[in-house]
Amino acid sequence: MNKATIKKALENCGFGILSEEKDAIEFGQYTPCGEDWYERLEWNSAIKFLADLQRRIECFDVDEEIEIWVDMRGKNGVPSSIKSLLEDAEWKLEKLKELLKEVTKWK
């Protein structure tokens, strides 16, 4: 697996690439609730990318993802429903898992 394969996996999972550097790639997409969500992972090697992606999945905390939006519910485009915020955070985690599955099928 190389950087071109990682880019293809990102594209297949609906992510756009925001920036590429030698050691890191920043990618993102809009969530179902309209959040402009992005992630930044190491990618100076396929092993580093996979390890960083796996770490991000393991450390992903749905409660933390929701917590930052709760006080802004119903304002500035933030959904007023906590259920919507929960579903959006869970969607993010599933997209990361989908990306891991996509990348590892080419391993």
C-alpha positions as CSV (number, residue, x, y, z in Angstrom):
1,M,0.0,0.0,0.0
2,N,1.2,3.5,-0.8
3,K,-0.1,7.1,-0.6
4,A,-2.0,6.7,-3.9
5,T,-3.9,3.7,-2.4
6,I,-4.7,5.7,0.8
7,K,-6.0,8.6,-1.3
8,K,-8.2,6.2,-3.3
9,A,-9.5,4.7,0.0
10,L,-10.3,8.2,1.2
11,E,-12.1,9.0,-2.0
12,N,-14.1,5.8,-1.9
13,C,-15.3,6.7,1.6
14,G,-16.4,10.1,0.5
15,F,-13.6,12.1,2.0
16,G,-11.9,15.1,0.4
17,I,-8.3,15.8,0.9
18,L,-7.7,19.3,2.5
19,S,-4.0,19.2,2.7
20,E,-1.1,16.8,2.1
21,E,2.3,17.1,3.7
22,K,5.2,14.8,3.7
23,D,4.3,13.3,7.1
24,A,0.5,14.0,7.4
25,I,-2.7,14.2,5.5
26,E,-5.8,16.2,6.4
27,F,-9.1,15.0,5.0
28,G,-12.7,15.6,5.7
29,Q,-16.3,15.8,4.6
30,Y,-19.7,17.1,5.7
31,T,-21.5,15.1,8.3
32,P,-25.3,14.4,7.9
33,C,-26.0,17.3,10.3
34,G,-23.8,19.6,8.1
35,E,-20.6,19.8,10.3
36,D,-17.5,20.5,8.3
37,W,-15.6,17.5,9.9
38,Y,-11.9,16.8,9.2
39,E,-9.2,14.5,10.5
40,R,-5.4,14.8,10.3
41,L,-3.4,11.5,10.4
42,E,0.2,10.6,9.8
43,W,1.0,9.0,6.5
44,N,4.7,9.0,6.0
45,S,4.2,5.2,5.7
46,A,1.2,2.9,5.3
47,I,2.0,1.3,8.6
48,K,1.9,4.8,10.3
49,F,-1.4,5.7,8.6
50,L,-3.0,2.4,9.7
51,A,-1.7,2.7,13.2
52,D,-2.9,6.4,13.5
53,L,-6.3,5.5,12.0
54,Q,-6.7,2.6,14.4
55,R,-5.7,4.8,17.4
56,R,-8.2,7.5,16.3
57,I,-11.0,4.9,16.2
58,E,-10.0,3.5,19.6
59,C,-9.8,6.9,21.1
60,F,-13.0,8.3,19.5
61,D,-15.4,9.3,22.2
62,V,-18.9,10.0,21.1
63,D,-19.7,11.9,24.3
64,E,-16.7,14.2,23.8
65,E,-17.8,14.8,20.2
66,I,-21.3,15.8,21.3
67,E,-20.2,17.8,24.4
68,I,-18.6,20.6,22.3
69,W,-21.9,21.3,20.6
70,V,-24.5,20.9,23.4
71,D,-24.3,24.6,24.6
72,M,-24.7,25.7,21.0
73,R,-27.8,23.6,20.2
74,G,-30.2,25.4,17.8
75,K,-27.7,28.2,17.0
76,N,-25.4,28.8,14.1
77,G,-26.6,25.7,12.3
78,V,-26.1,23.3,15.2
79,P,-29.0,20.9,15.5
80,S,-31.2,21.5,18.5
81,S,-31.7,17.8,19.0
82,I,-29.2,15.9,21.2
83,K,-30.3,12.7,19.3
84,S,-29.2,14.3,16.0
85,L,-25.9,15.2,17.6
86,L,-25.5,11.7,18.9
87,E,-26.3,10.2,15.5
88,D,-23.9,12.5,13.8
89,A,-21.0,11.6,16.2
90,E,-21.8,7.9,15.7
91,W,-21.8,8.4,12.0
92,K,-18.3,9.9,12.2
93,L,-17.0,6.8,14.1
94,E,-18.6,4.5,11.5
95,K,-16.9,6.5,8.6
96,L,-13.5,6.0,10.3
97,K,-14.2,2.3,10.6
98,E,-15.3,2.2,7.0
99,L,-12.1,3.9,6.0
100,L,-10.0,1.4,8.0
101,K,-11.9,-1.5,6.2
102,E,-11.3,0.2,2.8
103,V,-7.6,0.7,3.4
104,T,-6.9,-2.8,4.8
105,K,-8.6,-4.5,1.9
106,W,-5.6,-3.3,-0.2
107,K,-3.0,-4.2,2.4
